[in-house]
Protein backbone atom coordinates (compact mmCIF):
# COMPACT_ATOMS: atom_id res chain seq x y z
CA UNK A 1 0.00 0.00 0.00
CA UNK A 2 1.48 3.31 -1.11
CA UNK A 3 1.42 6.64 0.72
CA UNK A 4 1.58 10.04 -0.92
CA UNK A 5 1.84 13.49 0.61
CA UNK A 6 0.62 16.42 -1.45
CA UNK A 7 3.34 18.61 0.09
CA UNK A 8 6.25 16.43 -1.00
CA UNK A 9 8.34 17.93 -3.81
CA UNK A 10 8.12 14.74 -5.87
CA UNK A 11 4.36 14.30 -5.35
CA UNK A 12 3.33 15.16 -8.92
CA UNK A 13 5.77 12.71 -10.47
CA UNK A 14 5.01 9.86 -8.07
CA UNK A 15 1.25 10.38 -8.16
CA UNK A 16 1.27 10.68 -11.95
CA UNK A 17 3.12 7.38 -12.33
CA UNK A 18 0.71 5.74 -9.89
CA UNK A 19 -2.38 7.08 -11.72
CA UNK A 20 -1.07 5.92 -15.09
CA UNK A 21 -0.10 2.41 -14.00
CA UNK A 22 -2.15 -0.31 -15.69
CA UNK A 23 -3.85 -2.95 -13.60
CA UNK A 24 -5.81 -4.83 -16.23
CA UNK A 25 -4.65 -8.12 -17.67
CA UNK A 26 -2.13 -7.79 -20.52
CA UNK A 27 -3.49 -8.67 -23.93
CA UNK A 28 -1.60 -11.96 -24.03
CA UNK A 29 -4.89 -13.82 -24.35
CA UNK A 30 -5.82 -12.02 -27.55
CA UNK A 31 -4.38 -14.59 -29.97
CA UNK A 32 -6.13 -17.44 -28.18
CA UNK A 33 -9.39 -15.50 -28.14
CA UNK A 34 -9.12 -14.86 -31.88
CA UNK A 35 -8.83 -18.61 -32.42
CA UNK A 36 -11.97 -19.25 -30.34
CA UNK A 37 -13.98 -16.61 -32.18
CA UNK A 38 -12.94 -17.88 -35.60
CA UNK A 39 -13.77 -21.46 -34.64
CA UNK A 40 -17.24 -20.58 -33.36
CA UNK A 41 -17.93 -18.45 -36.42
CA UNK A 42 -16.92 -21.34 -38.69
CA UNK A 43 -18.24 -24.34 -36.76
CA UNK A 44 -20.96 -22.85 -34.58
CA UNK A 45 -22.38 -25.05 -31.86
CA UNK A 46 -19.78 -27.79 -32.35
CA UNK A 47 -17.00 -25.35 -31.45
CA UNK A 48 -18.94 -23.94 -28.47
CA UNK A 49 -19.36 -27.44 -27.05
CA UNK A 50 -15.70 -28.30 -27.72
CA UNK A 51 -14.44 -25.23 -25.86
CA UNK A 52 -16.89 -25.79 -23.01
CA UNK A 53 -15.48 -29.29 -22.62
CA UNK A 54 -11.89 -28.06 -22.85
CA UNK A 55 -12.05 -24.93 -20.68
CA UNK A 56 -14.83 -25.73 -18.22
CA UNK A 57 -14.50 -29.51 -18.04
CA UNK A 58 -18.22 -29.90 -18.69
CA UNK A 59 -19.77 -32.22 -21.25
CA UNK A 60 -22.91 -30.68 -22.77
CA UNK A 61 -25.05 -31.19 -25.83
CA UNK A 62 -27.43 -28.80 -27.58
CA UNK A 63 -30.30 -29.75 -25.29
CA UNK A 64 -28.23 -29.26 -22.14
CA UNK A 65 -27.06 -25.78 -23.07
CA UNK A 66 -30.36 -24.09 -22.34
CA UNK A 67 -31.67 -23.60 -18.81
CA UNK A 68 -35.29 -24.71 -18.89
CA UNK A 69 -38.24 -22.75 -17.58
CA UNK A 70 -38.86 -25.33 -14.86
CA UNK A 71 -35.27 -25.09 -13.64
CA UNK A 72 -35.48 -21.31 -13.52
CA UNK A 73 -38.76 -21.41 -11.60
CA UNK A 74 -37.53 -24.08 -9.16
CA UNK A 75 -34.24 -22.28 -8.61
CA UNK A 76 -35.93 -18.96 -7.99
CA UNK A 77 -38.31 -20.62 -5.55
CA UNK A 78 -35.34 -22.09 -3.66
CA UNK A 79 -33.91 -18.60 -3.12
CA UNK A 80 -34.15 -17.44 0.51
CA UNK A 81 -37.25 -15.26 1.02
CA UNK A 82 -35.28 -12.26 2.30
CA UNK A 83 -33.00 -12.43 -0.75
CA UNK A 84 -35.96 -12.65 -3.11
CA UNK A 85 -37.50 -9.64 -1.41
CA UNK A 86 -34.22 -7.74 -1.76
CA UNK A 87 -34.03 -8.67 -5.46
CA UNK A 88 -37.58 -7.45 -6.05
CA UNK A 89 -36.85 -4.26 -4.11
CA UNK A 90 -33.70 -3.61 -6.13
CA UNK A 91 -35.41 -4.41 -9.45
CA UNK A 92 -38.16 -1.87 -8.75
CA UNK A 93 -35.67 0.86 -7.90
CA UNK A 94 -33.42 0.10 -10.90
CA UNK A 95 -36.42 0.18 -13.23
CA UNK A 96 -37.71 3.45 -11.77
CA UNK A 97 -34.31 5.13 -12.07
CA UNK A 98 -33.69 4.03 -15.64
CA UNK A 99 -37.22 4.74 -16.84
CA UNK A 100 -36.68 8.38 -15.88
CA UNK A 101 -33.80 8.47 -18.37
CA UNK A 102 -36.09 7.87 -21.33
CA UNK A 103 -35.46 10.58 -23.93
CA UNK A 104 -38.25 12.21 -25.92
CA UNK A 105 -38.74 11.99 -29.66
CA UNK A 106 -38.79 15.37 -31.36
CA UNK A 107 -39.87 16.89 -34.65
CA UNK A 108 -39.74 20.57 -35.63
CA UNK A 109 -39.71 22.87 -38.66
CA UNK A 110 -36.76 25.22 -38.93
CA UNK A 111 -36.47 28.67 -40.53
CA UNK A 112 -35.87 27.13 -43.98
CA UNK A 113 -39.17 25.27 -43.78
CA UNK A 114 -37.42 21.91 -43.44
CA UNK A 115 -38.76 19.36 -40.99
CA UNK A 116 -36.11 17.81 -38.77
CA UNK A 117 -36.20 15.51 -35.79
CA UNK A 118 -35.21 12.27 -34.20
CA UNK A 119 -36.86 9.10 -33.01
CA UNK A 120 -35.67 6.65 -30.35
CA UNK A 121 -36.28 2.91 -30.75
CA UNK A 122 -35.11 -0.03 -28.62
CA UNK A 123 -32.68 -2.67 -29.81
CA UNK A 124 -34.29 -5.91 -30.92
CA UNK A 125 -32.04 -8.19 -28.86
CA UNK A 126 -29.34 -7.99 -26.21
CA UNK A 127 -26.97 -10.59 -24.77
CA UNK A 128 -25.95 -10.36 -21.12
CA UNK A 129 -22.77 -11.97 -19.83
CA UNK A 130 -23.04 -12.93 -16.16
CA UNK A 131 -19.75 -14.15 -14.62
CA UNK A 132 -19.43 -17.34 -12.64
CA UNK A 133 -16.24 -18.07 -10.78
CA UNK A 134 -15.66 -16.14 -7.57
CA UNK A 135 -19.28 -15.62 -6.56
CA UNK A 136 -22.92 -15.51 -7.65
CA UNK A 137 -23.90 -12.16 -9.09
CA UNK A 138 -27.67 -11.54 -9.06
CA UNK A 139 -26.92 -7.81 -9.05
CA UNK A 140 -25.18 -8.15 -12.45
CA UNK A 141 -28.33 -9.71 -13.87
CA UNK A 142 -30.50 -6.89 -12.53
CA UNK A 143 -28.20 -4.04 -13.58
CA UNK A 144 -28.00 -5.29 -17.17
CA UNK A 145 -31.41 -6.86 -17.82
CA UNK A 146 -33.75 -4.43 -16.04
CA UNK A 147 -32.62 -1.36 -18.05
CA UNK A 148 -32.83 -3.40 -21.26
CA UNK A 149 -36.41 -4.36 -20.50
CA UNK A 150 -37.23 -0.81 -19.43
CA UNK A 151 -35.96 0.38 -22.81
CA UNK A 152 -38.27 -2.05 -24.58
CA UNK A 153 -35.74 -4.65 -25.78
CA UNK A 154 -37.72 -7.64 -26.95
CA UNK A 155 -35.20 -10.43 -26.35
CA UNK A 156 -32.72 -10.56 -23.48
CA UNK A 157 -30.42 -13.60 -23.71
CA UNK A 158 -28.23 -14.39 -20.73
CA UNK A 159 -25.04 -16.49 -20.84
CA UNK A 160 -23.17 -17.71 -17.80
CA UNK A 161 -20.47 -20.38 -17.30
CA UNK A 162 -21.76 -23.94 -16.84
CA UNK A 163 -22.21 -25.30 -13.37
CA UNK A 164 -24.85 -25.03 -10.69
CA UNK A 165 -26.79 -21.83 -11.12
CA UNK A 166 -27.29 -20.12 -7.79
CA UNK A 167 -30.94 -19.62 -6.74
CA UNK A 168 -30.32 -15.86 -6.33
CA UNK A 169 -29.12 -15.60 -9.94
CA UNK A 170 -32.18 -17.44 -11.20
CA UNK A 171 -34.47 -15.32 -9.04
CA UNK A 172 -32.87 -12.17 -10.44
CA UNK A 173 -33.23 -13.43 -14.02
CA UNK A 174 -36.89 -14.14 -13.37
CA UNK A 175 -37.48 -10.72 -11.78
CA UNK A 176 -35.64 -8.92 -14.57
CA UNK A 177 -37.55 -10.62 -17.38
CA UNK A 178 -34.62 -12.46 -18.97
CA UNK A 179 -35.88 -14.27 -22.07
CA UNK A 180 -33.44 -17.20 -22.12
CA UNK A 181 -30.41 -18.51 -20.22
CA UNK A 182 -27.54 -20.50 -21.74
CA UNK A 183 -24.84 -22.50 -19.92
CA UNK A 184 -21.83 -21.18 -21.75
CA UNK A 185 -19.04 -18.86 -20.63
CA UNK A 186 -15.78 -17.32 -21.74
CA UNK A 187 -14.89 -16.16 -25.23
CA UNK A 188 -17.03 -18.91 -26.75
CA UNK A 189 -20.12 -17.39 -25.10
CA UNK A 190 -19.33 -13.98 -26.58
CA UNK A 191 -18.80 -15.61 -29.98
CA UNK A 192 -22.11 -17.47 -29.75
CA UNK A 193 -23.95 -14.24 -28.97
CA UNK A 194 -22.21 -12.38 -31.77
CA UNK A 195 -22.38 -14.97 -34.55
CA UNK A 196 -25.00 -17.44 -33.38
CA UNK A 197 -24.35 -21.08 -32.51
CA UNK A 198 -27.00 -23.74 -32.97
CA UNK A 199 -29.97 -22.81 -30.77
CA UNK A 200 -28.26 -19.63 -29.56
CA UNK A 201 -29.38 -16.92 -31.96
CA UNK A 202 -27.15 -13.86 -32.47
CA UNK A 203 -27.94 -10.61 -30.67
CA UNK A 204 -27.49 -6.95 -31.56
CA UNK A 205 -25.46 -5.94 -28.50
CA UNK A 206 -23.49 -7.67 -25.74
CA UNK A 207 -23.26 -6.21 -22.24
CA UNK A 208 -21.95 -7.37 -18.89
CA UNK A 209 -18.56 -7.87 -17.22
CA UNK A 210 -16.20 -10.80 -17.51
CA UNK A 211 -12.59 -11.91 -17.24
CA UNK A 212 -9.74 -11.09 -19.62
CA UNK A 213 -11.00 -13.64 -22.17
CA UNK A 214 -14.46 -12.13 -22.20
CA UNK A 215 -13.12 -8.59 -22.47
CA UNK A 216 -10.79 -9.51 -25.33
CA UNK A 217 -13.63 -11.28 -27.12
CA UNK A 218 -15.93 -8.27 -26.75
CA UNK A 219 -13.23 -6.03 -28.20
CA UNK A 220 -12.88 -8.33 -31.23
CA UNK A 221 -16.60 -8.74 -32.01
CA UNK A 222 -17.32 -5.01 -31.80
CA UNK A 223 -18.69 -3.97 -35.16
CA UNK A 224 -20.38 -7.31 -35.69
CA UNK A 225 -22.41 -6.40 -32.62
CA UNK A 226 -22.45 -3.49 -30.21
CA UNK A 227 -20.80 -3.76 -26.80
CA UNK A 228 -21.23 -1.75 -23.62
CA UNK A 229 -17.59 -1.24 -22.59
CA UNK A 230 -14.32 -3.03 -21.92
CA UNK A 231 -14.42 -3.63 -18.18
CA UNK A 232 -11.24 -3.54 -16.12
CA UNK A 233 -10.63 -4.18 -12.41
CA UNK A 234 -12.90 -2.33 -10.00
CA UNK A 235 -11.76 0.83 -8.24
CA UNK A 236 -12.86 3.25 -5.53
CA UNK A 237 -11.59 6.59 -4.23
CA UNK A 238 -12.84 7.64 -0.80
CA UNK A 239 -12.43 11.30 0.09
CA UNK A 240 -12.87 11.51 3.85
CA UNK A 241 -12.19 14.04 6.60
CA UNK A 242 -11.35 13.20 10.23
CA UNK A 243 -14.98 13.39 11.35
CA UNK A 244 -15.65 9.89 9.99
CA UNK A 245 -15.58 6.55 11.77
CA UNK A 246 -12.36 4.87 10.55
CA UNK A 247 -14.11 1.48 10.56
CA UNK A 248 -16.72 2.74 8.09
CA UNK A 249 -14.09 4.10 5.72
CA UNK A 250 -11.96 0.95 5.97
CA UNK A 251 -14.96 -1.20 5.11
CA UNK A 252 -15.73 1.02 2.12
CA UNK A 253 -12.18 0.64 0.82
CA UNK A 254 -12.33 -3.13 1.22
CA UNK A 255 -15.72 -3.31 -0.51
CA UNK A 256 -13.93 -2.90 -3.83
CA UNK A 257 -10.64 -4.56 -2.90
CA UNK A 258 -12.48 -7.85 -2.32
CA UNK A 259 -13.59 -8.04 -5.96
CA UNK A 260 -10.23 -8.93 -7.45
CA UNK A 261 -6.50 -8.79 -6.57
CA UNK A 262 -6.16 -6.18 -9.33
CA UNK A 263 -8.88 -3.92 -7.85
CA UNK A 264 -7.83 -0.57 -6.42
CA UNK A 265 -8.87 1.31 -3.28
CA UNK A 266 -7.59 4.81 -2.53
CA UNK A 267 -8.13 7.06 0.48
CA UNK A 268 -7.73 10.83 0.16
CA UNK A 269 -7.74 12.66 3.49
CA UNK A 270 -6.31 15.83 5.01
CA UNK A 271 -5.57 14.30 8.43
CA UNK A 272 -2.55 12.04 8.92
CA UNK A 273 -3.76 10.64 12.26
CA UNK A 274 -7.11 9.71 10.71
CA UNK A 275 -5.29 8.08 7.78
CA UNK A 276 -3.30 5.95 10.23
CA UNK A 277 -6.48 4.87 12.02
CA UNK A 278 -8.09 3.85 8.72
CA UNK A 279 -5.04 1.84 7.68
CA UNK A 280 -5.01 0.07 11.04
CA UNK A 281 -8.72 -0.66 10.69
CA UNK A 282 -8.20 -2.07 7.18
CA UNK A 283 -5.57 -4.45 8.52
CA UNK A 284 -7.86 -5.51 11.37
CA UNK A 285 -10.84 -6.13 9.12
CA UNK A 286 -8.76 -8.13 6.64
CA UNK A 287 -8.13 -10.70 9.37
CA UNK A 288 -11.84 -11.52 9.69
CA UNK A 289 -13.00 -10.98 6.12
CA UNK A 290 -13.95 -14.12 4.20
CA UNK A 291 -12.54 -12.48 1.09
CA UNK A 292 -9.48 -11.27 3.00
CA UNK A 293 -6.90 -13.00 0.82
CA UNK A 294 -8.15 -11.30 -2.34
CA UNK A 295 -8.75 -7.96 -0.63
CA UNK A 296 -5.37 -8.07 1.08
CA UNK A 297 -3.52 -8.58 -2.19
CA UNK A 298 -5.45 -5.73 -3.79
CA UNK A 299 -4.74 -3.38 -0.88
CA UNK A 300 -1.05 -4.30 -0.73
CA UNK A 301 -0.41 -4.14 -4.48
CA UNK A 302 -2.69 -1.33 -5.63
CA UNK A 303 -4.05 0.52 -2.60
CA UNK A 304 -2.97 4.00 -1.60
CA UNK A 305 -3.40 6.72 1.01
CA UNK A 306 -3.05 10.29 -0.22
CA UNK A 307 -2.59 13.07 2.32
CA UNK A 308 -3.85 16.28 0.71
CA UNK A 309 -5.96 19.34 1.54
CA UNK A 310 -9.65 18.93 0.76
CA UNK A 311 -9.60 21.67 -1.86
CA UNK A 312 -7.02 19.64 -3.80
CA UNK A 313 -9.13 16.46 -3.78
CA UNK A 314 -11.28 17.19 -6.87
CA UNK A 315 -8.23 17.62 -9.11
CA UNK A 316 -6.72 14.39 -7.75
CA UNK A 317 -10.00 12.54 -8.37
CA UNK A 318 -10.15 13.89 -11.91
CA UNK A 319 -6.61 12.70 -12.54
CA UNK A 320 -7.60 9.20 -11.42
CA UNK A 321 -11.02 9.29 -13.20
CA UNK A 322 -12.18 6.39 -11.02
CA UNK A 323 -15.15 4.08 -11.30
CA UNK A 324 -16.50 5.04 -7.85
CA UNK A 325 -15.95 8.09 -5.64
CA UNK A 326 -17.23 8.49 -2.10
CA UNK A 327 -17.30 11.96 -0.59
CA UNK A 328 -17.50 11.41 3.17
CA UNK A 329 -17.21 15.08 4.07
CA UNK A 330 -19.36 17.78 5.65
CA UNK A 331 -20.42 19.36 2.34
CA UNK A 332 -20.24 16.63 -0.32
CA UNK A 333 -22.32 18.54 -2.86
CA UNK A 334 -19.87 21.43 -2.99
CA UNK A 335 -16.96 19.03 -3.51
CA UNK A 336 -18.89 16.98 -6.06
CA UNK A 337 -19.55 20.07 -8.17
CA UNK A 338 -15.80 20.38 -8.77
CA UNK A 339 -15.32 16.77 -9.94
CA UNK A 340 -15.61 16.12 -13.68
CA UNK A 341 -14.36 12.58 -14.16
CA UNK A 342 -15.98 9.76 -12.18
CA UNK A 343 -18.26 6.86 -13.02
CA UNK A 344 -20.47 7.47 -9.98
CA UNK A 345 -20.25 9.80 -6.98
CA UNK A 346 -21.66 8.85 -3.58
CA UNK A 347 -22.46 11.90 -1.47
CA UNK A 348 -22.17 11.95 2.30
CA UNK A 349 -21.17 9.74 5.18
CA UNK A 350 -24.24 7.52 4.95
CA UNK A 351 -23.91 6.78 1.24
CA UNK A 352 -21.42 3.92 0.90
CA UNK A 353 -20.71 2.68 -2.60
CA UNK A 354 -22.34 -0.65 -1.71
CA UNK A 355 -25.75 1.04 -1.99
CA UNK A 356 -25.01 1.73 -5.63
CA UNK A 357 -23.94 -1.86 -6.23
CA UNK A 358 -27.32 -3.16 -5.18
CA UNK A 359 -30.37 -1.07 -4.37
CA UNK A 360 -29.87 2.66 -4.89
CA UNK A 361 -31.28 2.31 -8.42
CA UNK A 362 -28.38 3.83 -10.36
CA UNK A 363 -26.36 1.40 -12.47
CA UNK A 364 -23.27 -0.30 -11.12
CA UNK A 365 -21.84 -1.06 -14.58
CA UNK A 366 -19.40 1.85 -14.72
CA UNK A 367 -16.27 2.91 -16.62
CA UNK A 368 -12.98 1.64 -15.20
CA UNK A 369 -9.28 2.13 -15.96
CA UNK A 370 -9.70 5.94 -16.20
CA UNK A 371 -12.36 5.57 -18.91
CA UNK A 372 -14.60 7.94 -16.90
CA UNK A 373 -12.68 10.70 -18.71
CA UNK A 374 -14.67 9.92 -21.86
CA UNK A 375 -17.47 7.46 -21.11
CA UNK A 376 -20.44 6.87 -18.83
CA UNK A 377 -21.98 4.00 -16.95
CA UNK A 378 -24.60 1.67 -18.39
CA UNK A 379 -27.96 3.36 -18.83
CA UNK A 380 -31.21 3.20 -20.75
CA UNK A 381 -29.41 4.87 -23.66
CA UNK A 382 -27.27 1.75 -24.16
CA UNK A 383 -30.39 -0.14 -25.19
CA UNK A 384 -31.84 2.55 -27.46
CA UNK A 385 -30.78 3.91 -30.82
CA UNK A 386 -31.61 7.28 -32.34
CA UNK A 387 -32.79 7.71 -35.92
CA UNK A 388 -32.62 11.15 -37.56
CA UNK A 389 -35.65 12.40 -39.49
CA UNK A 390 -35.42 14.90 -42.38
CA UNK A 391 -38.28 16.16 -44.57
CA UNK A 392 -37.84 18.90 -47.15
CA UNK A 393 -40.64 20.21 -49.33
CA UNK A 394 -40.09 22.13 -52.55
CA UNK A 395 -39.60 25.46 -50.74
CA UNK A 396 -37.22 23.96 -48.20
CA UNK A 397 -35.24 22.19 -50.89
CA UNK A 398 -34.86 25.49 -52.74
CA UNK A 399 -33.00 26.82 -49.68
CA UNK A 400 -30.86 23.73 -49.00
CA UNK A 401 -30.20 22.63 -52.58
CA UNK A 402 -27.70 25.28 -53.81
CA UNK A 403 -25.24 24.96 -50.88
CA UNK A 404 -25.52 21.18 -51.20
CA UNK A 405 -24.39 21.42 -54.82
CA UNK A 406 -21.56 23.77 -53.90
CA UNK A 407 -20.21 21.56 -51.13
CA UNK A 408 -20.54 18.36 -53.20
CA UNK A 409 -18.60 19.92 -56.06
CA UNK A 410 -15.95 21.17 -53.64
CA UNK A 411 -15.50 17.61 -52.40
CA UNK A 412 -15.27 16.21 -55.92
CA UNK A 413 -18.45 14.15 -55.68
CA UNK A 414 -20.37 14.85 -58.90
CA UNK A 415 -23.19 12.37 -58.28
CA UNK A 416 -23.96 14.05 -54.97
CA UNK A 417 -24.05 17.41 -56.72
CA UNK A 418 -26.20 16.06 -59.56
CA UNK A 419 -28.83 14.60 -57.21
CA UNK A 420 -29.44 18.12 -55.86
CA UNK A 421 -28.85 20.05 -59.10
CA UNK A 422 -31.44 18.09 -61.06
CA UNK A 423 -34.09 18.97 -58.48
CA UNK A 424 -33.12 22.61 -58.87
CA UNK A 425 -33.78 22.37 -62.58
CA UNK A 426 -30.10 22.59 -63.45
CA UNK A 427 -28.27 20.44 -65.96
CA UNK A 428 -26.57 17.79 -63.83
N, C-alpha and C positions, 0 to 999 in steps of 0.2 A: 504494500500500500504506500503510495507516494504522498509526500507533503509539499505544498507550495506556499510561499509567503509573497503576497503582492508587493511587499516593500523590498524584496531582495533584488539586487541589480540584474541578476540573470533570469528574473521571473519570466519575462516575455519569451525568451528563447526556450526555456525549459517547458513552459506551459504550451507554447506553440507546437513543440515536438510531441508533447503528450496528446494534444488535441488532434494532431494529424496522424497519429499512430493507428494502423489498421488492426482490427480485432477479428474480422470475418475470416472465414476459411479461404486459403489461397485457391486459385482456380485450377488446381492440379486434377480435379475430378472432371474437368470439362471434356477431355478427350473420351473418357469412359461414358460420360453422359451422351455425347454425340453418337456413340455406337448404339446405345440403348434406344435413342430416339429414331435413328435410322432403321433399326431392326423392327421396332413397333410399327413404323410407317409402312415398311415393306411387308411384314408378316402378320401384323395385327394381333389378334388374340393369342395366337401361338407364341409369339414373342413375349407378350405380357405374362403368360403362364410360365414360360421358361425362366424369366427373370424373377418371378415371384418364388419359384422353386429354388433358384440359385441364391438370391439375396435374403429371402425371408425364411427359407427352409420349410415352406408350406406347399403342399401338393393340392392344387385346386383344378377344377374344370370349369367350363362356362357356366354351368348351373350353380356351382358353389361360390362364384364371384359375387353374386348379388345377395344382399341381405334382404330376406323376405319380410313382408308386412307383418306376419305373425311374430317373427323374431324381434322386430322393432317394437311391437306392442307389448310383448312379454318382457323385453328388456326395460322398457320405460316403466312398466308396472312394478318391476323389481327395484326401481330406484327409491331410495329412502324418501318418505313423505316430505321431510323438511327440505331436502335437496330439490325435489320436484316443485315445491312451492317457491323456492328461491329461483329456480329456472323460469317459472312462469312470471314471477315478479320482474326479473331481469328482462325477459322477452318483451313485456309490456312497456317497460321504460325505454328499451332500445328502439322499439317500433315508434313510440311517441316522439322521441328525439329526432329520428331520421325522417319521419313523415313531415316534420316541420321544415326540413331542408328542401322539400319539393319546389322546384322552380316553376314559374308561370310561362305558358306559351304567350307569344306576343305577335301582333300584326298591326302595322301602321302605314300611313301614306305620307311620304316626305314632300318637300317643297317642289320636287320635280314631277310630282304626281305618280311616282312609282311606289307600288306596295312592297313592303319589306317585312320580314318577321322571322320567327323561328318556332320550331315545334319540338318538344321533348317526347321521346318514346323509349320504353324499356327494352333492354336486350331480350332476345328470345330465350337464351339459355346461358347458365353460368355453372362452372365447376368449382367446387370448394375442396381444398386440400386440408384435411384435419390430421395433424401429426399423431403418431402413436408414441412408442418409446418411453420417455421419462415419466409421463403421467397421462391421465385422461383429461381432455380439454373440452368440456361442454361449452365453456365460454367462447372458444374459437368457433364452434358451430353457430352459436347465437350471433356473434358479432359479424359473421359473414353472411349467414342465410337470412336473418331477419331484415336487414336493409335491402337485400335483393328482392325479397317478397314484398316489402313495402314499396319498392320501385315499380313492381308489377311484372317482374321476371316470371315467365311461365314455367320454366323447368330449372330446378336447382339440383344438380347432381353432386353428391358428396363421395369423395374417395378417402380411404384411410387404410393404413397398413393392416394386413391380415392378422388375426388373433382374436382373442375374446374382446368383444366390444363392451365397454363399461356401460352399465345401466344409465349413468348420468349423461353420457354422450348420446345414447339412443333417446332418452327423454328430451334432450335439447333438440335433436333432429326432428322429433315429433312436434315439439312446441314451435319450432321455427318454420315448419312446413317444407322440409326437405323432400324432394320428389323421389329420390332413389339413392341408395347407398351401395358402394362397391368396395370389396375387400382387396384393395390394391394400393400399394404405396410406392414411394421413391420416384425416380425419373420415369419409370414405366407407367406410373399413374398419370403423370403430367402428359406423357405421350399419348396415352389412351384418350384423355380428355381433348387433346388438341387434334388428333388425327382420326379418332374412333378406333375401336378394337372389338370386334365381335358384337356382343350385346351393348357395349358401352358406346353410345353415340357421341360424336364430337360436340363441343360446346363453343360458345362465342367468346367467353372470357374465363380465365382461371384466376382465382383468388385464394388467399390463405397461406400461412407460413409453413416452412419446412426446413429440412437440413440442407447442407451444401449441395447435395444431389438434386434436391427439389428446386433450389434457387437457380442452379446452373441450367436445369431443364427449362424453367420458366423463361430465363433469358433467351434460350435458343428457340423456343416456339413463339416468341413474341413476333407478331406480324401474321402468323398463321391464325393466332387468336390474340385477344387482348390479355394483359395481365395487370394485377393491381400494383405490385412493387416488388423489388428484390430485397427481401427481409434479411437483416443482419442480426447480430446479437443484441439483446435488449440493453437499455441504458436508462439511468435516472440521475438527475442532478437535484439535490435538496439544498435550497437556500434557507438557512435557519439562523435566527439570533439566539442569544443566551436565555431567553425566556421560555424555551421549549423544554420538555422532558427528554433527556438524552435517550431514554429507552424507546420512546416513540420514534425518534429520528433514526436510531440504529435499526429498528425493525423496518422502517421505510427503505433504508439503504439495502437491507438484506432481501427485501421483497423482490428486487430485480436481480440481485446477485445469485439467488437460488435457481434462476432459470437455466443458466448455462455457465460453464467456467469462463467463457469469453464475454459474459455480460459485464457491464460497467456501472459502478455506483460512485457518485462524487458528492461530497459535502462542501458547500461554500458557507463559511461563517466568518464573523468579525471578532470572535472571542476565542482565544487560544485555550483557555481553561475549559470552555464548553466543548471545543473540538476534542480535547483529551478525554472528556467524560463520554462523548459519543463513541470514540474509538474503543475505549474500555468496555462499553456496553455492547458494541458489535462483537468483540472477542468473547464476552460472556454468553451472548445469545447463540453464537456459533456452536458452543459446546452442547447445547440442548436442542438444536435445530435438526430435524430429521433430514433436511437437505444441506446440512452443514458442510459436508465435504465439497459439494459443488459450489456453494456460496463462499466457502473459505478460499477456494482457489480463485474465484472471481475477484474477491476483495483483495487478496494478496497480489494478484497479477495485474489487475486493471483498476482497482479502487484508488481513490485520491481524496485528500482533505486540502482545501484551498482556504488559506487565511487571507481575507480581503475585506475592505470596507463595503458596506451594503450598497453604496452608490456605484460601486464598480461591478457588482454582481450581474446586472443585465448585459453588459458588454462581454463578460466571461461566458455567460450562458449562450449568447449569440455566437460566440466563437466555437463553442461546442456543438451548437444546434442539436440538442439531444431529443430523444424520443419523448421522455417525460421530464417535467420540471415541477417540483413542489416549492411553493413559497410559504414557508412557515415563519411568517413575520407579522408584525403588528398591522401593517397596511399593505396587504398583498396586491390589491388592485393597482395602487400607485406603482409598485415595482413591475407588475405584469405589463402595464402600459408601455414600459420601456424595452420590453423583450420582443424581438421580431422573429426569431428562429427557434421554434420548439414544436414538437408534434402535438403535445397537450400540456396545459398548465393547470395545476391544482392549487387553488387559492385558499390559504389559511391553515391554521394548525389542526383543524378537524377535517381536513380533506386529503387523506392519504391517497396515493396513486392507486392503491388496491380497489378503491371505490370505482375508479374508471375501468379497471380490468373486468369488473363484474356487473355492477348494478346502477352506476350513475346514469347510464343511457347513452353517453358519448361512446365513440368507437375506440376499441383498444388496438386496432390494427393501424399502426402509426409508422412514420418514416424513421429509419435508423441510420447509423453510420454517417451522420451529418447531413442526411438527405432532407431534413427539415428546412434547409436553406432554400430548397426549390420545389418541395412537394408537400402534400397534405396527407392526413390520415384517410382511411377508408370512409366513404360516405355514400349517401343516396346517389350522388352524381356518378359514382363508379359503375352504377348499374343502369344508367340512362345515357342516351346519345341525343345530340341536338342536330336537327336538320334545318338548314336555312331555307327561307321562302322568298322568292322574288317574282313580282308580277308587274310588267310594264305594258301599258296601253300604247296607242299610237302617239299620243301627246308626250308621254313619259319617254318613249323610245327616241323621239325627236330631240330630247335634251341629252340623253345618254349616248346616243349613237355616234355623233361626230367625235367626241373624245375617245370613244372605244376604237374607232378607225385609226385615229392618230396614234394611240398607244400601241395598237397591234402592228402598224406599219413600222413604228420605231423599234419594235422588237423583232422585226423581220418575219412576221407570221402572216402571210398574205391571206390564208384561208380564214383566219380570225377576222381580219379587216373586211374581207369580202362578205362574210355572213352579216355584218352590220351595214356595210355600204349598200348592198342590194336592197335592204329594207328602207334605206334613205333615198332610194331611187337613183343611186349612182351606178355607173358602170363598174362592176367588180373587177 
